[in-house]
Amino acid sequence: MPEHISVSNLIHMYTLVERDTLKSVQQNVRLILTTPKGSDVHRPDFGSDLWKFIDQPLNAITLGKIKAEITDAVETWEPRVKVLSVGLEKDYIQGRLKASVLLEIKELGETTEVELWL
């Protein structure tokens, strides 16, 4: 017998507003880091400047600047968290960088990690 899917279940499955704090924080952090500053006309300062590091050498200076940009952007636009650490992993074969951001969710007293390929 097929499972019945109600309209309210469909709305919950496809909503942009996340009701779970942990998932909401993770979703917002990904959005912040993948949105270039200036691309949202209503909030021109929203997002990050990570795009500026495209085609830059992955040396210690650049990696330090990337970590600082991630920390600043997340702590500016997601007030529910504190960035505990930012890890960066180079993938030379694919030519990309994986960021692992360890966060403390203030209201829950829990930590979570958000991973994102840049």
N, C-alpha and C positions, 0 to 999 in steps of 0.2 A: 504494500500500500504506500503510495507516494506521501512524503512528508508535506504538510500544509505550511506554506509560508504566508504569514500575514503581512499586510501593508506596513504595520508598525515595525516588523522585523526587517523588511526591505529598507525602510527609511533609516533605521539604525545601522544597517550594514553599509550604507552608501552615504553617510553624512560626513561633512567636512568638520563638524564640531565634535570633537572627541570628548566623551564624558568621563573616561578613566584618566586620572591625573598623570599616571606614569606614561601612558600612550600619548596623551596630549603633549606632555613635555617633549617626548622623543620626536613627535611629528613637528612641533614648533621649532626645535633645534635644527632639524633637517631643512625646514623651510627657510629659516634665518640664514643658514650657511650656503644654501643654493640660490638665494636671491641676491643678485648684484645690486649694490647701493645705486640708487637713482632710477631703478627700473619700475618702482611703484610710485606713480605720479602723486598719489595722495600722501605718501610717506617716503619722501625722497632719501631720507637717511636710513630707512629700514634695510636690513640685510647685511652683507659683508663685502669686503673688497678682496675676497679670495681669488677672483678672476684675474686680478693684477699679477698673480704669480704664475700664470700660464707661460710656459716656455722659459721660465727662469731656472738657473742652475740650482739643483737640490743640494746646496752646501749648507753648512751650519748656520750661516747668517740668514739665508732664505727660510730654512726650517724654523728658526727662532721667530722670524717675522710672521710666518704662517700660524704658529702656535699662539702668538700674541693676538693676531687678528681673530682667530677662532674664539679665544677667551673673551676678548672685548665685545665681539658681536653677540655672543650668547648671553653674557652677563648684562649687556645693555638691553636686549630685546626679550629676554626670558627671565623676569624677576623672581620666578619661583625656584631658581636653581643657583648653585654656586659651582663653578668649574673647579674640580679637584686636580685634574691633569689632562693633558692632551698628548696622545702618542701618535707618531707618524711613521708609517711603514712604506718604504719605497718599493715599487714594482717596476723595475727597469724594462722588463719584457713588454708589458702592456703600456708602459710610459705613463703611469699614473701613481697617485699617492693615496694611501688609505689613512684617514684620520679616525682615531678612537678617542672619544671625548668622555671622560668619567665625570659624572655630575652628581651632586647631592641635591635631592629635592627637599627644600627647606621644610615645607609643611608636613611631609611624611617622615622625614628623618631617614630616608632611604637613599641608596645610591643606584645609579643606572648608567649604562654605557651606550653611547650612540656611535655607531660606526658608519662611515660615509666615504665613498671613493671620490676623490677630487681629480 
